Amino acid sequence: MNSSIQCIANTYELTKYFIERKYKSLVERENKNPLGTDGRIVLAWAKLIGEMWYGSGNVVRPDLFKRILG
């Protein structure tokens, strides 16, 4: 899990997309996927990226992201 998160979090374009909060349009769409998670994975990833890049601690626990992904 850690290595996967590190690889994805170090994908510049994707991380920039989340840091600049451009993902909001994905969550606020009118036409949602009926099989989707109502944006919960997107929001959990945004929170995790924010903690990784701007958090005050050295350790980040991806509990919420892991729970929603599971």
Biopython code that builds the backbone (N, CA, C, O; Angstrom):
import numpy as np
from Bio.PDB.StructureBuilder import StructureBuilder

atoms = [
    (1, "MET", "N", (0.839, -1.187, 0.000)),
    (1, "MET", "CA", (0.000, 0.000, 0.000)),
    (1, "MET", "C", (0.879, 1.243, 0.000)),
    (1, "MET", "O", (0.622, 2.187, -0.747)),
    (2, "ASN", "N", (1.912, 1.245, 0.834)),
    (2, "ASN", "CA", (2.774, 2.419, 0.932)),
    (2, "ASN", "C", (3.447, 2.729, -0.400)),
    (2, "ASN", "O", (3.449, 3.880, -0.838)),
    (3, "SER", "N", (4.009, 1.730, -1.041)),
    (3, "SER", "CA", (4.716, 1.993, -2.295)),
    (3, "SER", "C", (3.756, 2.452, -3.388)),
    (3, "SER", "O", (4.122, 3.288, -4.215)),
    (4, "SER", "N", (2.554, 1.929, -3.407)),
    (4, "SER", "CA", (1.554, 2.369, -4.390)),
    (4, "SER", "C", (1.176, 3.829, -4.166)),
    (4, "SER", "O", (1.108, 4.613, -5.113)),
    (5, "ILE", "N", (0.935, 4.182, -2.924)),
    (5, "ILE", "CA", (0.581, 5.571, -2.604)),
    (5, "ILE", "C", (1.734, 6.503, -2.949)),
    (5, "ILE", "O", (1.512, 7.579, -3.505)),
    (6, "GLN", "N", (2.965, 6.104, -2.627)),
    (6, "GLN", "CA", (4.126, 6.937, -2.933)),
    (6, "GLN", "C", (4.275, 7.143, -4.440)),
    (6, "GLN", "O", (4.567, 8.254, -4.883)),
    (7, "CYS", "N", (4.079, 6.092, -5.227)),
    (7, "CYS", "CA", (4.194, 6.207, -6.684)),
    (7, "CYS", "C", (3.130, 7.155, -7.251)),
    (7, "CYS", "O", (3.437, 8.036, -8.053)),
    (8, "ILE", "N", (1.907, 6.966, -6.834)),
    (8, "ILE", "CA", (0.827, 7.809, -7.348)),
    (8, "ILE", "C", (0.998, 9.248, -6.870)),
    (8, "ILE", "O", (0.781, 10.185, -7.638)),
    (9, "ALA", "N", (1.386, 9.429, -5.609)),
    (9, "ALA", "CA", (1.547, 10.777, -5.057)),
    (9, "ALA", "C", (2.702, 11.526, -5.703)),
    (9, "ALA", "O", (2.734, 12.756, -5.665)),
    (10, "ASN", "N", (3.646, 10.812, -6.290)),
    (10, "ASN", "CA", (4.769, 11.465, -6.961)),
    (10, "ASN", "C", (4.585, 11.564, -8.463)),
    (10, "ASN", "O", (5.539, 11.819, -9.199)),
    (11, "THR", "N", (3.353, 11.360, -8.917)),
    (11, "THR", "CA", (3.005, 11.624, -10.312)),
    (11, "THR", "C", (2.619, 13.098, -10.379)),
    (11, "THR", "O", (1.537, 13.493, -9.946)),
    (12, "TYR", "N", (3.509, 13.888, -10.922)),
    (12, "TYR", "CA", (3.409, 15.348, -10.852)),
    (12, "TYR", "C", (2.050, 15.886, -11.294)),
    (12, "TYR", "O", (1.422, 16.652, -10.563)),
    (13, "GLU", "N", (1.596, 15.500, -12.463)),
    (13, "GLU", "CA", (0.354, 16.045, -13.009)),
    (13, "GLU", "C", (-0.844, 15.730, -12.119)),
    (13, "GLU", "O", (-1.696, 16.589, -11.891)),
    (14, "LEU", "N", (-0.907, 14.505, -11.620)),
    (14, "LEU", "CA", (-2.024, 14.112, -10.771)),
    (14, "LEU", "C", (-1.994, 14.850, -9.437)),
    (14, "LEU", "O", (-3.021, 15.337, -8.964)),
    (15, "THR", "N", (-0.818, 14.926, -8.839)),
    (15, "THR", "CA", (-0.692, 15.620, -7.558)),
    (15, "THR", "C", (-1.020, 17.097, -7.712)),
    (15, "THR", "O", (-1.704, 17.671, -6.864)),
    (16, "LYS", "N", (-0.547, 17.710, -8.773)),
    (16, "LYS", "CA", (-0.857, 19.130, -9.036)),
    (16, "LYS", "C", (-2.365, 19.325, -9.175)),
    (16, "LYS", "O", (-2.919, 20.299, -8.664)),
    (17, "TYR", "N", (-3.023, 18.400, -9.865)),
    (17, "TYR", "CA", (-4.473, 18.447, -10.052)),
    (17, "TYR", "C", (-5.191, 18.488, -8.708)),
    (17, "TYR", "O", (-6.159, 19.230, -8.540)),
    (18, "PHE", "N", (-4.719, 17.695, -7.754)),
    (18, "PHE", "CA", (-5.356, 17.647, -6.439)),
    (18, "PHE", "C", (-4.930, 18.810, -5.549)),
    (18, "PHE", "O", (-5.751, 19.338, -4.800)),
    (19, "ILE", "N", (-3.684, 19.212, -5.615)),
    (19, "ILE", "CA", (-3.210, 20.342, -4.816)),
    (19, "ILE", "C", (-3.936, 21.618, -5.219)),
    (19, "ILE", "O", (-4.264, 22.443, -4.366)),
    (20, "GLU", "N", (-4.188, 21.785, -6.510)),
    (20, "GLU", "CA", (-4.891, 22.976, -7.011)),
    (20, "GLU", "C", (-6.407, 22.846, -6.891)),
    (20, "GLU", "O", (-7.143, 23.725, -7.340)),
    (21, "ARG", "N", (-6.871, 21.763, -6.292)),
    (21, "ARG", "CA", (-8.294, 21.509, -6.040)),
    (21, "ARG", "C", (-9.155, 21.474, -7.304)),
    (21, "ARG", "O", (-10.330, 21.840, -7.269)),
    (22, "LYS", "N", (-8.584, 21.045, -8.390)),
    (22, "LYS", "CA", (-9.346, 20.919, -9.634)),
    (22, "LYS", "C", (-10.272, 19.719, -9.606)),
    (22, "LYS", "O", (-11.145, 19.582, -10.463)),
    (23, "TYR", "N", (-10.086, 18.852, -8.627)),
    (23, "TYR", "CA", (-10.911, 17.651, -8.496)),
    (23, "TYR", "C", (-12.339, 17.972, -8.058)),
    (23, "TYR", "O", (-13.216, 17.115, -8.165)),
    (24, "LYS", "N", (-12.586, 19.165, -7.575)),
    (24, "LYS", "CA", (-13.919, 19.534, -7.074)),
    (24, "LYS", "C", (-15.001, 19.296, -8.123)),
    (24, "LYS", "O", (-16.124, 18.925, -7.782)),
    (25, "SER", "N", (-14.671, 19.507, -9.391)),
    (25, "SER", "CA", (-15.669, 19.301, -10.447)),
    (25, "SER", "C", (-16.090, 17.836, -10.549)),
    (25, "SER", "O", (-17.210, 17.541, -10.964)),
    (26, "LEU", "N", (-15.201, 16.919, -10.173)),
    (26, "LEU", "CA", (-15.559, 15.494, -10.193)),
    (26, "LEU", "C", (-16.597, 15.166, -9.133)),
    (26, "LEU", "O", (-17.466, 14.322, -9.351)),
    (27, "VAL", "N", (-16.509, 15.824, -7.999)),
    (27, "VAL", "CA", (-17.399, 15.542, -6.878)),
    (27, "VAL", "C", (-18.747, 16.234, -7.058)),
    (27, "VAL", "O", (-19.775, 15.719, -6.618)),
    (28, "GLU", "N", (-18.744, 17.395, -7.700)),
    (28, "GLU", "CA", (-19.954, 18.211, -7.812)),
    (28, "GLU", "C", (-20.741, 17.975, -9.101)),
    (28, "GLU", "O", (-21.659, 18.735, -9.409)),
    (29, "ARG", "N", (-20.395, 16.937, -9.854)),
    (29, "ARG", "CA", (-21.088, 16.659, -11.106)),
    (29, "ARG", "C", (-22.537, 16.266, -10.858)),
    (29, "ARG", "O", (-22.862, 15.631, -9.855)),
    (30, "GLU", "N", (-23.395, 16.653, -11.784)),
    (30, "GLU", "CA", (-24.806, 16.267, -11.687)),
    (30, "GLU", "C", (-25.008, 14.811, -12.092)),
    (30, "GLU", "O", (-25.753, 14.081, -11.437)),
    (31, "ASN", "N", (-24.362, 14.394, -13.147)),
    (31, "ASN", "CA", (-24.497, 13.027, -13.644)),
    (31, "ASN", "C", (-23.441, 12.150, -12.981)),
    (31, "ASN", "O", (-22.293, 12.103, -13.422)),
    (32, "LYS", "N", (-23.831, 11.473, -11.943)),
    (32, "LYS", "CA", (-22.894, 10.632, -11.199)),
    (32, "LYS", "C", (-23.026, 9.184, -11.621)),
    (32, "LYS", "O", (-24.084, 8.738, -12.064)),
    (33, "ASN", "N", (-21.947, 8.472, -11.477)),
    (33, "ASN", "CA", (-21.921, 7.046, -11.785)),
    (33, "ASN", "C", (-22.744, 6.309, -10.723)),
    (33, "ASN", "O", (-22.434, 6.400, -9.535)),
    (34, "PRO", "N", (-23.781, 5.587, -11.131)),
    (34, "PRO", "CA", (-24.603, 4.886, -10.142)),
    (34, "PRO", "C", (-23.843, 3.776, -9.407)),
    (34, "PRO", "O", (-24.264, 3.342, -8.335)),
    (35, "LEU", "N", (-22.740, 3.325, -9.973)),
    (35, "LEU", "CA", (-21.927, 2.300, -9.330)),
    (35, "LEU", "C", (-20.733, 2.906, -8.587)),
    (35, "LEU", "O", (-19.919, 2.177, -8.020)),
    (36, "GLY", "N", (-20.629, 4.226, -8.590)),
    (36, "GLY", "CA", (-19.489, 4.906, -7.977)),
    (36, "GLY", "C", (-19.632, 5.068, -6.472)),
    (36, "GLY", "O", (-20.534, 4.507, -5.850)),
    (37, "THR", "N", (-18.729, 5.841, -5.911)),
    (37, "THR", "CA", (-18.700, 6.045, -4.460)),
    (37, "THR", "C", (-19.117, 7.461, -4.061)),
    (37, "THR", "O", (-18.830, 7.903, -2.948)),
    (38, "ASP", "N", (-19.790, 8.167, -4.961)),
    (38, "ASP", "CA", (-20.226, 9.548, -4.717)),
    (38, "ASP", "C", (-19.063, 10.473, -4.370)),
    (38, "ASP", "O", (-19.217, 11.411, -3.588)),
    (39, "GLY", "N", (-17.911, 10.204, -4.952)),
    (39, "GLY", "CA", (-16.750, 11.068, -4.761)),
    (39, "GLY", "C", (-15.964, 10.822, -3.485)),
    (39, "GLY", "O", (-15.033, 11.569, -3.184)),
    (40, "ARG", "N", (-16.317, 9.795, -2.732)),
    (40, "ARG", "CA", (-15.615, 9.547, -1.466)),
    (40, "ARG", "C", (-14.151, 9.190, -1.670)),
    (40, "ARG", "O", (-13.301, 9.608, -0.884)),
    (41, "ILE", "N", (-13.840, 8.420, -2.717)),
    (41, "ILE", "CA", (-12.431, 8.081, -2.977)),
    (41, "ILE", "C", (-11.662, 9.330, -3.377)),
    (41, "ILE", "O", (-10.534, 9.539, -2.930)),
    (42, "VAL", "N", (-12.266, 10.154, -4.212)),
    (42, "VAL", "CA", (-11.621, 11.395, -4.640)),
    (42, "VAL", "C", (-11.339, 12.286, -3.440)),
    (42, "VAL", "O", (-10.238, 12.823, -3.315)),
    (43, "LEU", "N", (-12.310, 12.451, -2.563)),
    (43, "LEU", "CA", (-12.126, 13.300, -1.385)),
    (43, "LEU", "C", (-11.099, 12.720, -0.416)),
    (43, "LEU", "O", (-10.317, 13.461, 0.180)),
    (44, "ALA", "N", (-11.100, 11.406, -0.259)),
    (44, "ALA", "CA", (-10.117, 10.771, 0.628)),
    (44, "ALA", "C", (-8.710, 10.924, 0.069)),
    (44, "ALA", "O", (-7.764, 11.154, 0.822)),
    (45, "TRP", "N", (-8.564, 10.798, -1.246)),
    (45, "TRP", "CA", (-7.246, 10.970, -1.852)),
    (45, "TRP", "C", (-6.789, 12.431, -1.723)),
    (45, "TRP", "O", (-5.620, 12.694, -1.443)),
    (46, "ALA", "N", (-7.700, 13.361, -1.925)),
    (46, "ALA", "CA", (-7.361, 14.782, -1.782)),
    (46, "ALA", "C", (-6.894, 15.083, -0.357)),
    (46, "ALA", "O", (-5.931, 15.824, -0.158)),
    (47, "LYS", "N", (-7.564, 14.519, 0.609)),
    (47, "LYS", "CA", (-7.178, 14.717, 2.006)),
    (47, "LYS", "C", (-5.798, 14.112, 2.263)),
    (47, "LYS", "O", (-4.962, 14.727, 2.926)),
    (48, "LEU", "N", (-5.564, 12.921, 1.745)),
    (48, "LEU", "CA", (-4.282, 12.250, 1.931)),
    (48, "LEU", "C", (-3.151, 13.040, 1.265)),
    (48, "LEU", "O", (-2.092, 13.223, 1.866)),
    (49, "ILE", "N", (-3.361, 13.506, 0.046)),
    (49, "ILE", "CA", (-2.341, 14.305, -0.651)),
    (49, "ILE", "C", (-2.053, 15.583, 0.124)),
    (49, "ILE", "O", (-0.896, 15.978, 0.272)),
    (50, "GLY", "N", (-3.102, 16.227, 0.615)),
    (50, "GLY", "CA", (-2.908, 17.438, 1.412)),
    (50, "GLY", "C", (-2.073, 17.184, 2.656)),
    (50, "GLY", "O", (-1.200, 17.981, 2.999)),
    (51, "GLU", "N", (-2.341, 16.085, 3.322)),
    (51, "GLU", "CA", (-1.570, 15.741, 4.516)),
    (51, "GLU", "C", (-0.122, 15.416, 4.160)),
    (51, "GLU", "O", (0.799, 15.765, 4.899)),
    (52, "MET", "N", (0.073, 14.746, 3.022)),
    (52, "MET", "CA", (1.432, 14.374, 2.621)),
    (52, "MET", "C", (2.259, 15.596, 2.243)),
    (52, "MET", "O", (3.440, 15.675, 2.581)),
    (53, "TRP", "N", (1.653, 16.541, 1.549)),
    (53, "TRP", "CA", (2.406, 17.683, 1.050)),
    (53, "TRP", "C", (2.425, 18.861, 2.011)),
    (53, "TRP", "O", (3.400, 19.611, 2.039)),
    (54, "TYR", "N", (1.375, 19.041, 2.797)),
    (54, "TYR", "CA", (1.280, 20.232, 3.644)),
    (54, "TYR", "C", (1.049, 19.924, 5.118)),
    (54, "TYR", "O", (0.860, 20.844, 5.913)),
    (55, "GLY", "N", (1.060, 18.667, 5.491)),
    (55, "GLY", "CA", (0.816, 18.286, 6.871)),
    (55, "GLY", "C", (1.948, 18.711, 7.798)),
    (55, "GLY", "O", (3.066, 18.979, 7.356)),
    (56, "SER", "N", (1.644, 18.768, 9.066)),
    (56, "SER", "CA", (2.627, 19.234, 10.038)),
    (56, "SER", "C", (3.516, 18.108, 10.555)),
    (56, "SER", "O", (4.584, 18.373, 11.108)),
    (57, "GLY", "N", (3.098, 16.869, 10.386)),
    (57, "GLY", "CA", (3.872, 15.745, 10.921)),
    (57, "GLY", "C", (4.714, 15.059, 9.863)),
    (57, "GLY", "O", (4.574, 15.324, 8.669)),
    (58, "ASN", "N", (5.574, 14.190, 10.306)),
    (58, "ASN", "CA", (6.417, 13.425, 9.395)),
    (58, "ASN", "C", (5.747, 12.143, 8.941)),
    (58, "ASN", "O", (6.125, 11.572, 7.917)),
    (59, "VAL", "N", (4.759, 11.688, 9.690)),
    (59, "VAL", "CA", (4.087, 10.424, 9.396)),
    (59, "VAL", "C", (2.645, 10.705, 8.977)),
    (59, "VAL", "O", (1.939, 11.483, 9.618)),
    (60, "VAL", "N", (2.227, 10.064, 7.904)),
    (60, "VAL", "CA", (0.850, 10.193, 7.425)),
    (60, "VAL", "C", (0.255, 8.804, 7.380)),
    (60, "VAL", "O", (0.827, 7.892, 6.782)),
    (61, "ARG", "N", (-0.889, 8.644, 8.012)),
    (61, "ARG", "CA", (-1.580, 7.353, 8.007)),
    (61, "ARG", "C", (-2.761, 7.429, 7.044)),
    (61, "ARG", "O", (-3.644, 8.267, 7.222)),
    (62, "PRO", "N", (-2.791, 6.583, 6.044)),
    (62, "PRO", "CA", (-3.855, 6.627, 5.038)),
    (62, "PRO", "C", (-5.107, 5.842, 5.449)),
    (62, "PRO", "O", (-5.709, 5.164, 4.617)),
    (63, "ASP", "N", (-5.495, 5.925, 6.705)),
    (63, "ASP", "CA", (-6.613, 5.121, 7.213)),
    (63, "ASP", "C", (-7.909, 5.337, 6.441)),
    (63, "ASP", "O", (-8.540, 4.376, 6.001)),
    (64, "LEU", "N", (-8.305, 6.599, 6.277)),
    (64, "LEU", "CA", (-9.565, 6.902, 5.596)),
    (64, "LEU", "C", (-9.523, 6.410, 4.156)),
    (64, "LEU", "O", (-10.464, 5.766, 3.694)),
    (65, "PHE", "N", (-8.446, 6.707, 3.447)),
    (65, "PHE", "CA", (-8.321, 6.272, 2.051)),
    (65, "PHE", "C", (-8.372, 4.754, 1.938)),
    (65, "PHE", "O", (-9.050, 4.222, 1.059)),
    (66, "LYS", "N", (-7.676, 4.067, 2.800)),
    (66, "LYS", "CA", (-7.656, 2.608, 2.764)),
    (66, "LYS", "C", (-9.036, 2.020, 3.050)),
    (66, "LYS", "O", (-9.462, 1.061, 2.405)),
    (67, "ARG", "N", (-9.728, 2.608, 4.027)),
    (67, "ARG", "CA", (-11.063, 2.104, 4.386)),
    (67, "ARG", "C", (-12.045, 2.288, 3.222)),
    (67, "ARG", "O", (-12.811, 1.375, 2.912)),
    (68, "ILE", "N", (-12.028, 3.451, 2.582)),
    (68, "ILE", "CA", (-12.949, 3.706, 1.473)),
    (68, "ILE", "C", (-12.579, 2.876, 0.260)),
    (68, "ILE", "O", (-13.457, 2.359, -0.432)),
    (69, "LEU", "N", (-11.300, 2.743, -0.003)),
    (69, "LEU", "CA", (-10.853, 1.946, -1.133)),
    (69, "LEU", "C", (-11.222, 0.475, -0.964)),
    (69, "LEU", "O", (-11.560, -0.205, -1.933)),
    (70, "GLY", "N", (-11.154, -0.006, 0.271)),
    (70, "GLY", "CA", (-11.480, -1.401, 0.562)),
    (70, "GLY", "C", (-12.941, -1.672, 0.424)),
    (70, "GLY", "O", (-13.382, -2.801, 0.635)),
]
sb = StructureBuilder()
sb.init_structure("model")
sb.init_model(0)
sb.init_chain("A")
sb.init_seg("    ")
for serial, (resi, resn, name, xyz) in enumerate(atoms, 1):
    if name == "N":
        sb.init_residue(resn, " ", resi, " ")
    sb.init_atom(name, np.array(xyz, "f"), 0.0, 1.0, " ", f" {name:<3s}", serial, name[0])
structure = sb.get_structure()
